C-alpha cells in the first residue's frame, strides 16, 4: 500500500539528519583531501638552486644574480646558490631533496629523471647563432683538433690523446662513446691511445689549443665561449666531426614542490626576456629567450643511453 510522505512523518527528521551528516562528511572529506594534497607538496622556506660546473663557476654566481633575484621576488623565498664540483653532485643534491631547482646536462637529466621522475624539466634557452653554435634550443657535439697539427682527419687520430668533458656530459662523453664509436667501428678507449676527462667543455677546448690533448669532443655553444673570451680563435681549430642536434641544457625542478611555487619558477625563466635586468645573463648564454620543454624532448638522449648501456652489458 502506497503511503504519502508528508512533513509530519516520523522518518522525515531522520532523513534530514542522514542527508545533513552525509553532506557534512563529503564536505569534510573534500577539505581533508585538499589539506592532504597541500601537506604533501614541498613548501620550503628557501629554494636551493644549482648549476652544472663550467670553467668559472664563481663568475656564474654573479651572472645568475638577476635570475635568482627574480626567482626570490616571484616565489617570496630566499634563494640559495649551490656551487657544485661535478655533474653528479648536482644530481645527488636533487635526489636528496637538498637542491630544488637546477641546470643539468641532457644526459645527466635523463639519468636523474630515471632515478627519480620527480626531477622534471620545464625549460631551456633558445641559442643565438654563434661561431659553431646554430640558432635554436639545440646544439651539437663536435670533435676538434688544433690547426697546424698532424691531426687533420679522423683516421689520423688513431692512438692520439683524447679529451672528454665529464662522465655525465652528453656531447662530451655519451655522444662520442655511442655515436662516434660507431663511426670508427670500435670503443673510444681502443681507438685512442689515451682518454682523459678535463672537467668542462671550455677546459677541453683550451687543452686542445695548448697541446695538452690532441683532440676533444665539446659542445658548440661551450666552444664558442672560449672564442668569445679571446682565449683562442675559430681559425685555430679543425672540426673533424659533428653530431646530430642535441636539446640544450634542461632547467629542472623537483616536481614535489607546491604547484604555485613551480609556476613561479617557470615564470622566472620563461619571462626573463621581458626583464631588462636579465639582459646580461641572456647575453652571457647567447640567448634571447627561454622556451618551455617537456621530458619527451629528451628521448633522443634516452635512446643514446640505452644503446650505451646495452653495449656495456654485451661487452661485459
Helices and strands as residue ranges (DSSP letters): H 11-40, E 46-50, H 57-63, H 65-75, E 78-82, H 87-96, E 101-103, H 106-115, E 119-127, E 138-139, E 141-146, G 155-157, E 161-164, I 170-174, H 175-175, I 176-180, H 181-184, H 188-191, E 194-197, H 201-209, E 215-219, H 220-228, G 234-236, E 237-242, E 246-247, E 251-254, H 259-270, G 272-274, G 276-278, H 279-284, E 287-292, G 295-298, H 299-315
